[in-house]
Amino acid sequence: MMRQMRENTKWIMLVTALAFVALMVFEWGMDITGRSGLGVGEIGRVNGEAVSYDDYNLSYRRLYDQIQASQEEPVTSQQVSEIEDAAWDDVVNQTLIRQELRRRGIEVTVEEVRQAARFSPPPEFRTNPAFQTDGVFDIQKYQTFISDPNVDNNLLLALEGYYRDVIPRGKLLRQVSADVYLTDASLWQSYRDQSEQIEVRYIPVNPLQRFADSLVSVEDDEVERYYDRNRDEFAVPAQASVKVVVLDKSPTAADSAAGEAVAADLRQRVLDEELTWQDINSREDLAAFVEELGWFGRDRMVEEFSDAAFAARVGQLTEPVRSGFGWHVIDVQDRDADSIRARHILVPHARTNESELALLIQADSLEELGENRTIDEAAETLGLSVQAATLNTEFAFVAVAGQVSEGADWAFEEAEVGDVSPVFETRQAFYMLELLSVQPEGFLTLDEASPSIKQTLRLEKKLALARDEAGEVVDEIRGGRRFEDVADERGLEIRAAGPFSRVDFVPGLGRANAAVGAGFGLNEGEVSDAVEANNGVFVLQLVSFIPADSVQWAEDVESQRAFALGSLQQTRLQDWLEGLRASADIVDRRDEVLNQDPADQQVQMPLVF
C-alpha cells in the first residue's frame, strides 16, 4: 500500500498544486500569497499595492484551462476577452483579501497547520483511490501516508503552503460572518414553505380574454400623463447599425456525410471483429464513443433513435441512424413488452479536419481583405453574404453568431463610422462587422411610446373590470351559492391545482405570488377574496391542506441549518467583498501593459502555452 502511495506522489503533488486553486473556504482563485511578480512587472494597483503580471497570468491560465476543459471546441476570442476580465477581477479580489488579512492581523500557527494536515486533507486527496477503502475515503490511510518518513518533502511543503493559505481565510470567513445566525423559528418557517402543501380549485378571470377593447377607452391626455410620470420606462440604450458577415461553424452537409461514413465503417469493423465495443472508447483517433443505455422505453429517446432501435432485432447492429446528436449504430441487447436494453456507437456531428481548416483559412482571408476593403467588397471576393444588424449596449445579438459582446465593444468603444472590424469569434461562428452609424442613448418620443402606453392603460382598465366581476363572484359564493353554479352562470371556468408548496411553480397560477399566498391563508372549504396576480384575477377555494412533518424537520434541522448558514455566509462574503472593491483605489493598467508596442515590451511568456 505504501509503495502504491509513493508511486502516486508526483500525481498527488499536482493535485495539491491544484488545491491552491480550489480554495476550500473562499473559492477565490489561486496565488493569494503575496509573492511579487517576475514577468513584465505590475499590471495595476490596489490601494497602492502593485498587482503583478505573473499573478494575473496565473489566474488567466487557470480560468482559461477551466473553460477549455469544459468544452470540446477551442476557446473563442470572445471567451478570451471575458476570461481576461475575470482574471483581473480575481487578482484584485486576491489583493484585497490579502490586505484585509494583514489589517486584521490574522495569522496561522504551526499547531493549526499540523492539525489541519492530519484531519482535514484537501478535497483532491479524498477522491484519490490510494486513500480509499471500498470507495470511501479512509483517514487512516491518508495519515499513514503523510507520516511516512519517505514521503516527498516537496509534497509536505506544498501541503503546508496550502494550509497557510486556507486557514487564515477560514478565520476571516468566521469574522466576516460572525453575526450570521438562524433561529429554529426561521428554519421551521423555511421548512414549512417547502413542505406544506395545498390543493385548490379556482376561477380565473382573464381580463384580456374576458373584456373586448370596445369596453374600455384610453384618451390622449391619459397617455401623455403616463409618459410624463414614467419617462424612465422609455429609455433607449445606445445603438449601433452594422453590416455583418458570419461564417457558421456548424458542420456542413459534407461533414455529415463524412460522419455517416465513419459510423458505417465502425459498424463493419465491429461485425468483422476487427474492433470491440471496448476498443472504440479507448481509441481517441476514432472520433466516436460507445454508450451503454440500459433499459428504456420508446418515449425516452429522440424519435429517430427510438424508431430504429425498436424496429431492430436483438443482436442486430442497425445501419447508421441520424439524429440531432450525430450518427448512431445501435445494438439492441434485450427486449420485453414495451422496453429494450441497448448500447450504441455515436459519431457526434462535427467538422472534419479538412473542413475545419478550410473554415479557418476562410476566416483569415476575410480578416485580411477587411483591412483595406469595405465589408461588401471582402464578402463578394469570398462569395459570402452580408446582412444588416442593430446592436445595443444591453443586448448584442446577431443571427447564427449569437451573443456578439466582443463586436459590440468594438462598435461602441473603438470604431468610427466606416471602419471594418477584425474577425471575431463566438462558439457558433466567426463574424466581421462594418460600422454604419451610432445612435446615442436617449428616450422614445411620446409618439413612439404611445402604442405601448395605450396597451398598458387598456390592460389596467380591463383588470379593474376583472376585479369587479371577481368581487361579485366572491359575494355570491359567500352568500350561499355553489362554486360551480356561479361559474357556470357567468361562463367562467373552474380549474384545479395541487398539491403544491409555497415555493413551487403552479401552472395557471404562477410562483410565489399573491394568488399562491392567498391559497395558503385559507381554511379548508373557505373562499378567498378576489386576488390579482400575473395580469389576471383569481377566486380560490381551499380543497385540502397537507401539513409539514414536524418530526421529520426535527431530525433534519441541523443539516438544514448547516446548508442555510453556508448559503448566507457566501452571500455575506460576496457583499463584503463588493464593499471592499467599492471603497478601494483600483488602477487597471492592462491596456497599457498588454497592448504596448512589441518593441517596448520586455520579454515575457504568452498567456497560454
BATILUM-163430 format. One line per 3 residues: number of its first residue (from 1); their letters; for each residue x, y, z of C-alpha. Coordinates in pm, 1 decimal, always signed. Layout:
% residues N
NUM> a> X,Y,Z  ... $
***
This chain:
% residues 609
1> mmr> +0.0,+0.0,+0.0  +278.4,+241.1,+92.9  +461.0,+159.7,-230.9 $
4> qmr> +144.4,+241.4,-427.3  +106.5,+573.3,-248.1  +472.8,+662.1,-303.3 $
7> ent> +429.3,+584.2,-672.2  +137.8,+828.3,-671.6  +332.5,+1105.5,-500.6 $
10> kwi> +401.3,+1303.1,-819.6  +33.3,+1287.2,-910.1  -61.5,+1392.1,-559.8 $
13> mlv> +179.4,+1684.4,-589.3  -9.3,+1800.2,-896.2  -339.4,+1766.5,-714.8 $
16> tal> -204.9,+1961.9,-421.5  -97.7,+2240.9,-654.4  -447.8,+2242.0,-796.6 $
19> afv> -584.0,+2254.6,-444.4  -434.6,+2601.8,-417.9  -680.4,+2693.1,-692.2 $
22> alm> -977.4,+2524.2,-526.1  -960.9,+2740.3,-213.0  -1155.7,+2511.5,+14.8 $
25> vfe> -1311.4,+2802.4,+204.2  -1341.3,+3100.4,-27.6  -1306.4,+2964.7,-381.7 $
28> wgm> -1144.8,+3294.0,-482.6  -876.2,+3175.0,-718.1  -509.5,+3098.2,-679.9 $
31> dit> -184.8,+3257.4,-566.8  -300.6,+3487.3,-289.7  +27.7,+3452.3,-102.7 $
34> grs> +154.1,+3796.7,-190.2  +466.9,+3696.5,-375.8  +598.7,+3957.0,-615.8 $
37> glg> +577.8,+3907.5,-991.1  +883.1,+3843.6,-1203.9  +736.3,+3899.4,-1552.5 $
40> vge> +664.7,+4232.6,-1712.1  +608.6,+4391.7,-1372.9  +292.4,+4542.9,-1238.9 $
43> igr> -29.9,+4533.8,-1434.9  -222.0,+4754.3,-1194.2  -252.7,+4866.8,-833.6 $
46> vng> -496.8,+4809.6,-548.5  -480.3,+5066.2,-269.5  -125.4,+5144.9,-379.1 $
49> eav> -12.9,+4780.9,-377.7  +118.9,+4651.0,-708.5  -65.7,+4372.3,-888.6 $
52> syd> +197.7,+4170.3,-1073.3  +166.3,+4044.0,-1427.6  +266.6,+3697.2,-1303.8 $
55> dyn> -27.4,+3680.6,-1061.6  -263.3,+3798.5,-1334.6  -119.3,+3545.3,-1578.5 $
58> lsy> -159.2,+3259.0,-1330.8  -524.2,+3346.9,-1276.7  -577.8,+3385.4,-1650.7 $
61> rrl> -425.7,+3046.7,-1725.2  -631.7,+2877.8,-1454.9  -957.5,+3022.7,-1588.5 $
64> ydq> -855.9,+2952.3,-1948.5  -783.5,+2587.1,-1866.7  -1115.0,+2552.9,-1683.6 $
67> iqa> -1307.9,+2687.1,-1982.6  -1115.4,+2472.6,-2229.7  -1170.2,+2161.1,-2016.8 $
70> sqe> -1545.2,+2226.0,-2011.8  -1587.3,+2231.0,-2391.0  -1457.0,+2037.8,-2688.7 $
73> epv> -1409.0,+2331.2,-2926.0  -1120.2,+2577.7,-2880.9  -1169.5,+2883.5,-2660.8 $
76> tsq> -1306.8,+3166.0,-2873.8  -1179.2,+3522.1,-2892.1  -1496.1,+3642.2,-2717.9 $
79> qvs> -1434.0,+3397.0,-2434.9  -1072.8,+3514.5,-2413.2  -1196.4,+3869.4,-2357.9 $
82> eie> -1430.4,+3750.2,-2083.4  -1150.9,+3545.2,-1923.1  -922.4,+3849.0,-1920.3 $
85> daa> -1180.2,+4049.4,-1726.7  -1249.0,+3761.2,-1488.2  -876.2,+3714.9,-1424.2 $
88> wdd> -838.3,+4084.4,-1343.8  -1133.3,+4072.6,-1102.1  -977.7,+3763.6,-945.5 $
91> vvn> -636.3,+3917.4,-875.1  -796.7,+4237.7,-744.8  -1005.5,+4028.5,-504.4 $
94> qtl> -697.2,+3833.1,-400.6  -509.6,+4152.7,-323.0  -799.7,+4298.6,-123.4 $
97> irq> -830.5,+3981.9,+81.6  -458.5,+3971.9,+148.0  -467.7,+4335.3,+262.6 $
100> elr> -762.0,+4261.1,+490.8  -580.6,+3963.9,+644.3  -286.9,+4191.0,+725.9 $
103> rrg> -509.4,+4467.1,+860.1  -685.6,+4227.7,+1094.6  -361.9,+4057.6,+1198.6 $
106> iev> -494.3,+3715.6,+1102.6  -220.2,+3453.6,+1109.3  -181.9,+3075.9,+1135.3 $
109> tve> +16.1,+2877.6,+1393.1  +228.7,+2568.8,+1338.4  -9.8,+2365.3,+1550.8 $
112> evr> -306.3,+2475.2,+1340.6  -125.3,+2364.1,+1026.0  -32.5,+2031.5,+1187.7 $
115> qaa> -389.3,+1957.1,+1299.0  -539.3,+2057.1,+964.9  -288.2,+1842.2,+775.7 $
118> rfs> -378.8,+1541.8,+991.1  -754.8,+1570.7,+994.7  -861.3,+1796.0,+704.4 $
121> ppp> -694.6,+1680.6,+381.1  -756.1,+1884.0,+65.5  -1062.6,+1765.6,-129.0 $
124> efr> -848.4,+1613.5,-405.9  -687.9,+1374.8,-157.2  -1028.1,+1244.4,-51.6 $
127> tnp> -1101.8,+1131.4,-407.7  -761.3,+970.3,-466.4  -813.4,+590.8,-483.0 $
130> afq> -490.0,+541.9,-286.5  -664.6,+683.2,+21.2  -992.9,+497.5,-12.9 $
133> tdg> -1129.2,+170.7,+121.0  -1420.4,+23.0,-71.8  -1463.8,+354.4,-249.4 $
136> vfd> -1481.5,+560.3,+73.6  -1208.6,+795.8,+197.7  -1001.0,+626.1,+470.1 $
139> iqk> -842.8,+879.9,+707.0  -605.9,+613.0,+844.1  -452.5,+550.4,+501.1 $
142> yqt> -408.6,+923.4,+449.1  -249.2,+976.4,+791.5  -18.6,+678.7,+741.5 $
145> fis> +93.3,+822.8,+410.3  +179.3,+1172.5,+533.9  +354.5,+1024.4,+839.2 $
148> dpn> +579.7,+805.6,+624.7  +942.2,+929.2,+663.8  +999.1,+856.2,+294.2 $
151> vdn> +723.8,+1087.7,+171.0  +842.3,+1354.7,-72.5  +939.8,+1664.7,+124.5 $
154> nll> +812.3,+1887.4,-155.6  +465.8,+1741.5,-101.0  +477.3,+1829.6,+268.2 $
157> lal> +594.1,+2182.6,+187.1  +312.4,+2219.1,-64.4  +60.6,+2097.3,+192.6 $
160> egy> +195.1,+2344.3,+448.3  +160.2,+2625.0,+196.5  -194.8,+2515.3,+121.8 $
163> yrd> -298.0,+2529.7,+486.8  -117.7,+2859.0,+549.3  -327.3,+2992.9,+263.8 $
166> vip> -661.5,+2837.8,+357.4  -666.6,+2858.4,+737.9  -632.9,+3240.5,+764.1 $
169> rgk> -915.7,+3281.0,+518.8  -1124.3,+3042.3,+724.4  -1069.4,+3273.7,+1019.6 $
172> llr> -1159.5,+3573.5,+805.3  -1474.6,+3394.0,+693.8  -1579.1,+3343.4,+1055.3 $
175> qvs> -1509.6,+3707.0,+1141.9  -1698.2,+3847.2,+844.3  -1999.5,+3622.4,+901.2 $
178> adv> -1986.5,+3604.2,+1280.2  -2329.5,+3764.3,+1319.6  -2497.2,+3530.2,+1069.5 $
181> ylt> -2740.1,+3325.3,+1278.9  -3052.6,+3126.5,+1210.6  -3316.8,+3066.7,+1477.1 $
184> das> -3515.1,+2746.2,+1495.8  -3824.1,+2951.4,+1417.4  -3677.0,+3077.5,+1089.4 $
187> lwq> -3560.8,+2727.3,+995.2  -3905.2,+2585.6,+1070.5  -4067.6,+2856.6,+858.7 $
190> syr> -3834.6,+2777.9,+570.2  -3908.7,+2406.9,+606.2  -4283.3,+2475.8,+614.2 $
193> dqs> -4258.7,+2688.9,+299.8  -4107.2,+2395.4,+115.1  -4304.4,+2112.3,+277.1 $
196> eqi> -4657.0,+2234.7,+347.0  -4884.4,+2170.6,+51.6  -5235.3,+2258.7,-51.7 $
199> evr> -5485.7,+2166.5,-320.4  -5716.5,+2437.0,-451.1  -5976.2,+2496.1,-711.1 $
202> yip> -6008.0,+2839.8,-857.0  -6192.1,+3060.9,-1103.8  -5962.1,+3271.6,-1322.4 $
205> vnp> -6092.7,+3596.1,-1468.7  -5862.5,+3676.3,-1761.5  -5910.7,+4045.6,-1846.3 $
208> lqr> -5766.3,+4019.0,-2197.2  -5997.5,+3734.6,-2297.0  -6297.7,+3842.9,-2090.0 $
211> fad> -6334.6,+4204.5,-2198.5  -6326.9,+4341.8,-2552.0  -6125.9,+4654.9,-2634.6 $
214> slv> -6452.5,+4833.4,-2709.3  -6541.1,+4819.0,-2338.2  -6255.1,+5049.4,-2238.2 $
217> sve> -6122.0,+5370.9,-2386.6  -5783.8,+5541.3,-2347.9  -5765.3,+5916.0,-2406.4 $
220> dde> -5463.6,+6106.5,-2538.4  -5425.2,+6308.1,-2219.1  -5404.2,+5981.8,-2017.1 $
223> ver> -5124.7,+5863.7,-2245.1  -4935.1,+6189.4,-2206.2  -4967.1,+6186.6,-1825.4 $
226> yyd> -4840.2,+5827.6,-1812.2  -4544.7,+5919.1,-2036.5  -4450.6,+6214.5,-1816.1 $
229> rnr> -4477.5,+6012.7,-1491.2  -4287.0,+5708.2,-1620.2  -4028.5,+5854.9,-1854.5 $
232> def> -3756.1,+5614.0,-1739.6  -3956.7,+5324.5,-1884.6  -3887.4,+5463.5,-2229.1 $
235> avp> -3509.8,+5492.4,-2204.8  -3334.7,+5358.5,-2513.9  -2974.9,+5230.0,-2492.3 $
238> aqa> -2711.4,+5337.5,-2740.7  -2747.7,+5155.7,-3071.6  -2504.2,+5073.9,-3349.4 $
241> svk> -2611.3,+4988.5,-3702.8  -2369.2,+4748.1,-3865.1  -2316.8,+4525.9,-4162.8 $
244> vvv> -2200.9,+4178.9,-4069.8  -2055.9,+3873.6,-4239.5  -2099.6,+3547.6,-4050.0 $
247> ldk> -1906.9,+3224.5,-4102.2  -2111.8,+2947.0,-3945.1  -1906.7,+2684.5,-3758.7 $
250> spt> -2184.0,+2425.4,-3784.4  -2094.1,+2104.3,-3968.5  -2173.3,+2112.7,-4338.8 $
253> aad> -2364.7,+1855.4,-4541.7  -2027.8,+1712.6,-4648.2  -1925.6,+1686.0,-4281.3 $
256> saa> -2249.1,+1499.4,-4206.3  -2182.5,+1258.9,-4492.7  -1832.4,+1202.3,-4359.3 $
259> gea> -1976.3,+1127.4,-4014.9  -2213.6,+873.1,-4168.4  -1921.5,+707.7,-4344.7 $
262> vaa> -1728.0,+686.2,-4016.7  -2028.1,+528.9,-3843.1  -2073.2,+277.8,-4127.2 $
265> dlr> -1703.7,+189.4,-4117.3  -1709.6,+135.3,-3740.5  -2018.6,-82.5,-3774.8 $
268> qrv> -1846.0,-301.8,-4030.9  -1525.5,-325.8,-3827.5  -1726.5,-440.6,-3524.4 $
271> lde> -1909.9,-700.2,-3737.9  -1576.4,-819.6,-3876.0  -1444.5,-842.1,-3516.0 $
274> elt> -1166.4,-602.7,-3607.0  -1284.6,-374.8,-3323.7  -1460.1,-447.3,-2995.8 $
277> wqd> -1704.5,-207.5,-2832.3  -1446.5,-152.4,-2559.5  -1180.1,-65.7,-2819.2 $
280> ins> -1388.2,+223.0,-2950.5  -1395.0,+406.5,-2616.9  -1019.7,+363.1,-2571.4 $
283> red> -927.0,+494.9,-2916.8  -911.1,+875.2,-2939.4  -845.2,+861.1,-3313.9 $
286> laa> -1188.9,+719.0,-3395.1  -1394.2,+1037.0,-3324.0  -1666.9,+820.4,-3171.7 $
289> fve> -1766.6,+666.8,-2840.9  -1980.4,+385.4,-2703.7  -2258.1,+444.0,-2451.8 $
292> elg> -2438.5,+173.4,-2255.9  -2800.3,+287.6,-2239.1  -2953.3,+15.7,-2021.0 $
295> wfg> -3329.5,-38.8,-2032.4  -3551.6,+236.6,-2175.6  -3895.2,+291.7,-2323.0 $
298> rdr> -3984.3,+428.2,-2664.3  -4053.4,+781.5,-2538.8  -3717.8,+814.5,-2358.0 $
301> mve> -3505.4,+874.2,-2668.7  -3537.1,+1109.4,-2966.6  -3778.6,+988.2,-3231.0 $
304> efs> -3525.1,+887.3,-3496.6  -3326.3,+681.8,-3247.3  -3631.3,+513.8,-3092.8 $
307> daa> -3783.3,+423.6,-3429.7  -3464.9,+247.6,-3541.4  -3393.3,+82.3,-3205.9 $
310> faa> -3742.4,-60.0,-3155.9  -3751.1,-184.1,-3514.9  -3423.2,-374.0,-3477.2 $
313> rvg> -3388.3,-738.7,-3370.7  -3193.1,-840.6,-3061.5  -2825.7,-875.4,-3155.1 $
316> qlt> -2866.5,-679.7,-3478.2  -2644.3,-377.7,-3546.3  -2851.2,-109.7,-3717.7 $
319> epv> -2729.0,+84.1,-4016.2  -2616.7,+438.9,-3916.6  -2912.5,+641.2,-3784.6 $
322> rsg> -2900.7,+1021.8,-3789.7  -3032.0,+1234.8,-3501.9  -2961.6,+1581.3,-3372.5 $
325> fgw> -2670.4,+1437.5,-3173.8  -2490.8,+1263.0,-3460.8  -2482.2,+922.4,-3625.5 $
328> hvi> -2578.0,+617.2,-3418.3  -2506.9,+248.8,-3467.5  -2744.2,+72.7,-3228.5 $
331> dvq> -2708.4,-273.0,-3075.6  -3031.0,-399.3,-2914.9  -2920.0,-641.6,-2642.1 $
334> drd> -3256.7,-745.7,-2494.5  -3624.9,-655.2,-2504.3  -3952.7,-709.4,-2323.8 $
337> ads> -4308.0,-599.7,-2399.3  -4254.0,-223.2,-2406.2  -3883.9,-155.1,-2347.4 $
340> ira> -3542.2,-256.8,-2472.3  -3186.3,-271.1,-2343.7  -2934.1,-130.4,-2588.0 $
343> rhi> -2598.3,+33.0,-2646.1  -2482.8,+245.8,-2932.7  -2181.6,+387.0,-3110.7 $
346> lvp> -2219.0,+763.0,-3151.1  -2027.5,+967.5,-3405.0  -2111.4,+1325.6,-3298.2 $
349> har> -2184.1,+1591.0,-3558.3  -1855.0,+1772.2,-3615.2  -1649.6,+1925.3,-3889.3 $
352> tne> -1380.1,+1711.4,-4043.2  -1021.1,+1828.0,-4006.3  -1021.4,+1937.5,-4369.8 $
355> sel> -1348.4,+2126.2,-4327.3  -1222.8,+2292.6,-4007.6  -901.4,+2400.4,-4180.3 $
358> all> -1095.8,+2541.9,-4475.3  -1313.9,+2743.7,-4238.1  -1010.0,+2885.5,-4057.9 $
361> iqa> -845.9,+2979.6,-4388.1  -1167.8,+3149.3,-4496.3  -1184.2,+3345.2,-4168.0 $
364> dsl> -819.5,+3453.5,-4206.1  -881.6,+3558.8,-4565.6  -1188.1,+3757.8,-4463.5 $
367> eel> -992.5,+3945.0,-4198.1  -706.7,+4018.0,-4435.7  -942.8,+4153.3,-4702.1 $
370> gen> -1123.0,+4364.7,-4441.6  -804.3,+4552.6,-4360.3  -821.1,+4756.8,-4681.8 $
373> rti> -1167.1,+4695.1,-4831.3  -1527.5,+4750.8,-4737.7  -1713.3,+4457.2,-4592.9 $
376> dea> -1919.9,+4427.7,-4914.3  -1603.7,+4402.5,-5124.7  -1442.3,+4149.8,-4890.7 $
379> aet> -1758.1,+3935.6,-4881.0  -1802.0,+3947.2,-5259.6  -1443.5,+3831.2,-5313.4 $
382> lgl> -1506.9,+3522.9,-5098.9  -1862.0,+3461.4,-5217.7  -2013.7,+3541.8,-4878.7 $
385> svq> -2337.1,+3721.3,-4792.9  -2369.0,+4043.5,-4592.3  -2655.1,+4112.3,-4353.1 $
388> aat> -2763.1,+4416.3,-4155.1  -2790.4,+4414.0,-3777.8  -2853.8,+4655.7,-3492.5 $
391> lnt> -2655.6,+4618.2,-3172.1  -2720.6,+4793.6,-2845.2  -2525.2,+4824.1,-2524.3 $
394> efa> -2765.2,+4599.2,-2333.6  -2818.7,+4320.1,-2585.8  -2586.8,+4247.5,-2877.7 $
397> fva> -2711.1,+3958.3,-3089.7  -2651.2,+3851.9,-3448.3  -2831.9,+3561.8,-3614.4 $
400> vag> -2617.2,+3244.7,-3625.8  -2329.9,+3408.3,-3432.4  -2539.3,+3455.4,-3117.3 $
403> qvs> -2420.3,+3697.3,-2848.3  -2153.8,+3925.0,-3000.5  -2037.5,+4123.2,-2698.8 $
406> ega> -1683.6,+4147.6,-2836.1  -1812.8,+4303.1,-3158.9  -2037.5,+4539.1,-2960.3 $
409> dwa> -1738.8,+4656.3,-2753.4  -1555.1,+4730.0,-3076.4  -1850.4,+4917.8,-3226.3 $
412> fee> -1921.0,+5135.7,-2921.5  -1570.5,+5190.0,-2783.5  -1315.3,+5163.8,-3063.8 $
415> aev> -1461.1,+5206.2,-3410.8  -1551.8,+5506.6,-3621.6  -1822.4,+5505.5,-3886.9 $
418> gdv> -1693.9,+5320.3,-4192.2  -1442.9,+5106.9,-4000.4  -1427.9,+4732.4,-4061.9 $
421> spv> -1357.7,+4514.6,-3759.8  -1119.9,+4224.0,-3720.0  -1278.9,+3882.1,-3739.2 $
424> fet> -1429.1,+3796.9,-3401.4  -1532.6,+3453.8,-3282.1  -1814.9,+3303.7,-3077.8 $
427> rqa> -1879.3,+2938.1,-3007.3  -2118.1,+2928.0,-3304.2  -1942.2,+3134.2,-3569.0 $
430> fym> -1674.6,+3375.8,-3687.8  -1802.1,+3721.8,-3778.9  -1680.6,+4058.8,-3906.4 $
433> lel> -1856.5,+4396.7,-3877.5  -1862.8,+4728.2,-4058.5  -1991.4,+5021.3,-3853.4 $
436> lsv> -2259.2,+5222.5,-4034.7  -2383.8,+5454.7,-3760.2  -2410.1,+5500.0,-3385.1 $
439> qpe> -2711.0,+5643.4,-3208.1  -2650.1,+5762.1,-2850.5  -2874.4,+5658.2,-2566.4 $
442> gfl> -3193.1,+5857.1,-2521.1  -3569.5,+5821.1,-2485.0  -3855.6,+5717.1,-2709.2 $
445> tld> -4067.9,+6010.4,-2814.2  -4427.5,+6033.8,-2698.8  -4545.8,+5924.1,-3043.1 $
448> eas> -4311.6,+5624.3,-3040.7  -4415.5,+5524.2,-2687.3  -4788.8,+5579.6,-2734.9 $
451> psi> -4882.9,+5230.1,-2866.0  -4727.8,+5051.0,-2568.7  -4869.8,+5305.7,-2322.9 $
454> kqt> -5219.6,+5260.3,-2462.6  -5181.3,+4884.3,-2428.5  -5071.3,+4923.2,-2065.6 $
457> lrl> -5355.1,+5158.2,-1976.0  -5607.4,+4939.1,-2154.6  -5490.7,+4638.2,-1952.4 $
460> ekk> -5517.1,+4836.4,-1626.6  -5878.1,+4925.5,-1706.1  -5962.5,+4567.5,-1800.6 $
463> lal> -5804.6,+4449.1,-1475.8  -6036.4,+4685.9,-1289.1  -6334.7,+4525.8,-1465.2 $
466> ard> -6198.0,+4179.1,-1379.8  -6160.5,+4276.2,-1013.7  -6519.3,+4398.5,-1007.5 $
469> eag> -6653.8,+4075.8,-1159.1  -6437.5,+3855.2,-936.6  -6563.4,+4050.9,-635.4 $
472> evv> -6921.3,+3976.2,-740.3  -6832.0,+3606.4,-772.7  -6692.3,+3606.9,-417.6 $
475> dei> -7004.0,+3778.0,-279.6  -7235.8,+3524.4,-445.4  -7038.9,+3219.8,-320.6 $
478> rgg> -7011.4,+3356.8,+30.6  -7382.1,+3432.1,+12.1  -7452.0,+3060.6,-14.4 $
481> rrf> -7439.0,+2975.8,-385.2  -7232.6,+2682.2,-506.8  -6889.5,+2744.8,-664.0 $
484> edv> -6996.7,+2553.4,-976.4  -7328.3,+2735.2,-1017.2  -7171.6,+3080.5,-1003.5 $
487> ade> -6902.1,+2986.0,-1254.7  -7148.4,+2820.8,-1494.5  -7390.2,+3113.2,-1484.3 $
490> rgl> -7115.4,+3356.9,-1580.5  -6945.0,+3129.5,-1832.7  -6630.6,+3108.1,-1622.8 $
493> eir> -6401.2,+2805.2,-1595.9  -6318.1,+2617.9,-1275.1  -5962.7,+2480.6,-1257.3 $
496> aag> -5782.3,+2260.5,-1006.0  -5422.5,+2289.7,-885.0  -5203.8,+2097.8,-643.9 $
499> pfs> -5080.2,+1965.3,-428.1  -4816.9,+2241.3,-432.0  -4596.2,+2420.6,-181.6 $
502> rvd> -4535.2,+2790.8,-134.7  -4217.3,+2774.3,-342.6  -4347.8,+2563.2,-633.4 $
505> fvp> -4442.3,+2691.4,-975.2  -4814.7,+2626.9,-1016.1  -4944.1,+2603.1,-1374.6 $
508> glg> -5220.2,+2857.7,-1420.2  -5136.6,+3048.0,-1100.9  -4761.5,+3114.2,-1118.2 $
511> ran> -4495.9,+3113.1,-848.3  -4467.4,+3291.8,-512.9  -4734.9,+3549.6,-591.9 $
514> aav> -5048.8,+3683.7,-427.3  -5266.7,+3403.0,-561.9  -5042.7,+3127.5,-420.7 $
517> gag> -5013.8,+3312.5,-90.7  -5388.6,+3357.8,-68.5  -5440.1,+2983.2,-105.3 $
520> fgl> -5220.2,+2915.4,+197.6  -5417.4,+3168.2,+400.7  -5744.7,+2977.8,+366.9 $
523> neg> -5913.8,+2714.3,+577.9  -6047.8,+2405.4,+402.0  -6361.2,+2494.9,+205.5 $
526> evs> -6305.4,+2870.6,+250.8  -6315.9,+3107.3,-48.0  -6060.7,+3384.2,-97.8 $
529> dav> -6117.7,+3747.5,-185.5  -6057.7,+3848.5,-546.2  -5679.1,+3819.0,-586.6 $
532> ean> -5479.7,+3988.8,-861.3  -5166.6,+3815.1,-993.2  -4992.1,+3766.8,-1328.3 $
535> ngv> -5215.8,+4021.9,-1503.3  -5524.3,+3825.6,-1404.3  -5772.6,+3799.4,-1116.6 $
538> fvl> -5848.0,+3477.3,-925.8  -6102.9,+3345.5,-679.0  -5966.9,+3042.6,-489.6 $
541> qlv> -6119.5,+2777.7,-266.0  -5903.5,+2553.3,-48.3  -5974.1,+2183.5,-109.7 $
544> sfi> -5715.4,+2021.9,+118.0  -5415.8,+2106.4,+333.5  -5110.5,+1880.7,+388.7 $
547> pad> -4910.5,+1998.9,+692.2  -4532.1,+1987.8,+722.9  -4390.0,+1693.8,+917.2 $
550> svq> -4250.7,+1848.0,+1236.9  -4093.2,+1516.2,+1344.8  -3900.2,+1489.9,+1018.9 $
553> wae> -3797.5,+1854.1,+1049.6  -3659.6,+1795.2,+1399.9  -3446.7,+1510.1,+1265.8 $
556> dve> -3311.5,+1719.2,+976.0  -3286.9,+2060.8,+1139.3  -2909.8,+2060.8,+1192.7 $
559> sqr> -2831.9,+1963.6,+835.0  -3082.4,+2226.8,+721.9  -2910.1,+2481.7,+945.7 $
562> afa> -2564.7,+2395.3,+805.7  -2684.5,+2425.7,+446.2  -2869.1,+2753.1,+508.0 $
565> lgs> -2576.4,+2902.0,+701.7  -2336.8,+2813.6,+423.2  -2557.2,+2993.9,+172.4 $
568> lqq> -2593.6,+3300.4,+396.3  -2219.6,+3309.2,+461.4  -2143.3,+3305.1,+89.8 $
571> trl> -2389.4,+3589.4,+35.2  -2231.2,+3784.1,+320.9  -1883.7,+3726.2,+178.0 $
574> qdw> -1988.6,+3844.1,-166.5  -2145.5,+4158.7,-21.6  -1840.1,+4217.6,+195.4 $
577> leg> -1603.4,+4179.5,-97.1  -1813.4,+4411.9,-313.8  -1792.3,+4667.3,-33.2 $
580> lra> -1413.6,+4635.4,-23.6  -1395.1,+4687.9,-400.4  -1627.8,+4987.2,-389.2 $
583> sad> -1406.3,+5167.0,-138.3  -1071.9,+5057.9,-285.9  -842.3,+5263.2,-507.9 $
586> ivd> -806.7,+5030.1,-809.0  -584.9,+5117.7,-1105.2  -620.0,+4889.1,-1411.3 $
589> rrd> -316.6,+4912.7,-1643.1  -396.4,+4611.0,-1860.2  -447.0,+4809.2,-2179.4 $
592> evl> -120.3,+4992.3,-2127.3  +82.7,+4682.5,-2036.1  -66.6,+4414.1,-2257.4 $
595> nqd> -115.3,+4626.0,-2569.6  +207.6,+4820.6,-2571.1  +424.1,+4825.6,-2882.0 $
598> pad> +616.0,+4496.3,-2909.5  +943.5,+4685.0,-2942.2  +887.4,+4839.2,-2598.6 $
601> qqv> +785.3,+4517.6,-2422.9  +1007.8,+4315.2,-2200.2  +1041.4,+3951.2,-2295.2 $
604> qmp> +753.7,+3754.9,-2146.7  +581.6,+3419.8,-2176.0  +246.7,+3416.6,-2358.3 $
607> lvf> -72.7,+3391.0,-2161.4  -132.0,+3038.2,-2285.4  +141.9,+2799.0,-2389.3 $
***
